[in-house]
Amino acid sequence: MKIGITYSIVRKEEIMIKERAGEFGEVVMLHEDEVTFPKEYDVDVVIIRNVSHFKGMYLAKLFEDLGIPTINSFNLMFEAGDKLLATLRLQKKVPVPKWGAAVSENAAKKVAHELGFPLVSKPVFGSWGRLLAKINDEDSLDSVLEHRKWMKNPLYNIHYMQEFVEKPGRDIRSYVIGGEFVTAIYRYSNHWITNTARGGKAEPCNDEEVAEISIKAWEAFGEGALAIDIFEGPNGLLVNEVNPNMEFKNAQRVTGVDIAKKLVEYAVEVAKR
């Protein structure tokens, strides 16, 4: 078995994945500076680990075109990596926060008024809580929309908004790989954005209801390895979004669950299909 791993920089996750992949055969590290197409690659499966969502997504498509399966696949990265497209799938399987979408500034104002203040404006792609904005009133709405209008990337003018969900000082990040619930953590923070990449504190979460809703969220896509963000809303659990390029070092550290091993085992399973 030859397992390829694409990467931008070697983070703790990539080190753990490489170590586990070495237990199943030869590991081929594929730095983004060295990967070109059209070209043949002697690997049985590729685990996509680029920092950039779009670089990873395109590399997945290029490897798949060579007949090499990738974790995650291009299709999964495309839909799960887009917060709006992911919501369209998720809402068919699990409860999600109230949301609205628009493709113009004037329409975005209508969406905001329908949702009511406070609300959260999100870019349709992104991680680590970047460019999230909590909008409390009309003035802050106008400011966010004005900034969005002049940003160079046209995707920032696809407006995706959610109701602001009051949380008990934490949210939940769970991990489902190949349809199997792996583990979950609480992420505590005094800020309304609880990402551990931004200082949130991680603790183990052992809740059967979390496991159940996580598997249902995964079923909305039906493949791959997903990190799933869950809110404890006033009326129960809500799936906020999913991440197809999971970071897991903090979860693995506090839970003791070998997420890297689960990811590699799934990649090997996909390669053998």
Residue pairs with C-beta under 8 A, 6 or more apart in sequence:
1 24
1 25
1 26
1 44
1 45
1 268
1 271
2 25
2 26
2 27
2 28
2 42
2 43
2 44
3 21
3 24
3 25
3 26
3 27
3 28
3 43
3 44
3 45
3 46
3 47
3 264
3 267
3 268
3 271
4 27
4 28
4 29
4 30
4 41
4 43
4 45
4 46
4 47
4 63
4 68
5 14
5 17
5 18
5 21
5 27
5 28
5 29
5 30
5 46
5 47
5 49
6 30
6 31
6 32
6 35
6 46
6 47
6 48
6 49
6 50
6 56
6 59
7 14
7 29
7 30
7 31
7 32
7 49
7 50
8 31
8 32
8 49
8 50
8 51
8 52
8 55
9 51
11 247
11 249
12 249
13 49
13 247
13 248
13 249
13 260
14 49
16 249
16 252
16 259
16 260
17 47
17 49
17 260
17 263
17 264
18 27
18 29
19 260
20 258
20 260
20 261
20 263
20 264
21 27
21 47
21 264
21 267
23 264
24 264
24 268
28 41
28 42
28 43
30 41
30 46
32 50
32 55
32 59
35 59
37 62
40 66
41 63
41 66
41 68
43 68
44 68
44 271
45 68
45 69
45 70
45 71
45 267
45 268
45 270
45 271
46 59
46 60
46 63
46 68
46 69
46 70
46 71
47 70
47 71
47 263
47 264
47 267
48 56
48 59
48 60
48 70
48 71
48 72
48 77
48 245
49 56
49 245
50 56
50 59
50 245
53 77
53 81
53 125
53 126
53 127
53 245
54 125
56 77
56 245
57 74
57 77
57 78
57 81
58 74
59 70
60 70
60 72
60 73
60 74
60 77
61 74
63 70
64 70
64 73
64 74
69 270
69 271
69 273
71 224
71 225
71 263
71 266
71 267
71 270
72 80
72 223
72 224
72 225
72 226
72 244
72 245
73 223
73 224
76 221
76 223
76 224
76 244
77 244
77 245
78 85
79 85
79 86
79 89
79 221
80 86
80 89
80 221
80 224
80 226
80 242
80 243
80 244
81 125
81 243
81 244
81 245
82 124
82 125
83 122
83 123
83 124
83 125
83 126
83 160
83 241
84 101
84 124
84 158
84 160
85 124
86 241
86 242
87 96
87 99
87 160
87 241
89 220
89 221
90 96
90 217
90 220
90 239
90 241
90 242
92 220
93 216
93 217
93 219
93 220
94 213
94 216
94 217
94 220
94 238
94 239
95 213
95 233
95 236
95 237
95 238
95 239
96 238
96 239
96 240
97 162
97 163
97 165
97 231
97 233
97 238
97 240
98 115
98 162
98 163
99 115
99 160
99 161
99 162
99 163
100 111
100 112
100 114
100 115
100 160
100 161
101 111
101 158
101 159
101 160
101 161
102 108
102 110
102 111
102 159
103 157
103 158
103 159
104 157
104 159
105 145
105 148
105 149
105 157
105 159
107 159
108 145
108 159
108 161
109 141
109 145
111 159
111 161
112 119
112 135
112 141
112 161
115 161
115 162
115 163
116 163
117 135
117 136
117 137
117 138
117 141
118 134
118 135
118 136
118 164
119 134
119 135
119 161
119 162
119 163
119 164
120 132
120 133
120 134
120 135
120 161
120 162
120 163
120 164
121 132
121 133
121 135
121 144
121 148
121 159
121 160
121 161
122 131
122 132
122 160
122 161
122 162
123 130
123 131
123 132
123 155
123 156
123 160
124 155
124 158
124 160
125 155
127 197
127 243
127 245
128 195
128 197
128 198
129 193
129 195
129 197
129 198
131 156
132 193
133 140
133 144
134 164
134 192
135 141
135 144
135 161
145 159
148 156
148 157
148 159
149 157
151 157
162 240
164 192
165 231
165 233
165 238
165 240
166 233
166 234
167 192
167 194
167 231
167 232
167 233
168 232
169 188
169 189
169 190
170 186
170 187
170 188
170 189
170 194
170 232
171 186
171 187
171 194
171 229
171 230
171 231
171 232
171 240
172 184
172 185
172 186
172 187
172 205
172 207
172 210
172 229
172 230
172 231
172 232
172 237
173 184
173 185
173 187
173 196
173 227
173 228
173 229
173 230
173 251
174 181
174 182
174 183
174 184
174 185
174 205
174 210
174 211
174 214
174 227
174 228
174 230
175 181
175 182
175 183
175 184
175 214
175 225
175 226
175 227
175 228
175 246
175 248
175 251
175 259
175 262
176 182
176 214
176 215
176 217
176 218
176 225
176 226
176 228
177 224
177 225
177 226
177 259
177 262
177 263
177 266
178 223
178 224
178 225
178 266
178 269
179 215
179 218
179 219
180 262
181 211
181 214
181 215
182 257
182 259
182 262
183 204
183 251
183 255
183 257
183 259
184 204
184 205
184 206
184 207
184 210
184 211
184 214
184 230
184 251
184 255
185 202
185 203
185 204
185 205
185 250
185 251
185 254
185 255
186 202
186 203
186 204
186 205
187 194
187 195
187 196
187 200
187 201
187 202
188 194
188 200
188 201
188 202
188 203
189 195
189 198
189 199
189 200
189 201
191 198
191 199
193 200
194 200
196 202
196 250
197 247
202 250
202 251
202 253
202 254
203 254
204 254
204 255
209 237
210 230
210 237
213 230
213 237
213 239
214 228
214 230
217 226
217 228
217 239
217 242
218 226
218 228
221 242
224 244
225 244
225 246
225 262
225 263
225 266
226 242
226 243
226 244
226 246
227 242
227 243
227 246
227 247
227 248
228 239
228 241
228 242
228 243
229 239
229 240
229 241
229 242
229 243
230 237
230 238
230 239
230 240
231 237
231 238
231 239
231 240
246 259
246 263
248 259
248 260
251 257
251 259
252 258
252 259
252 260
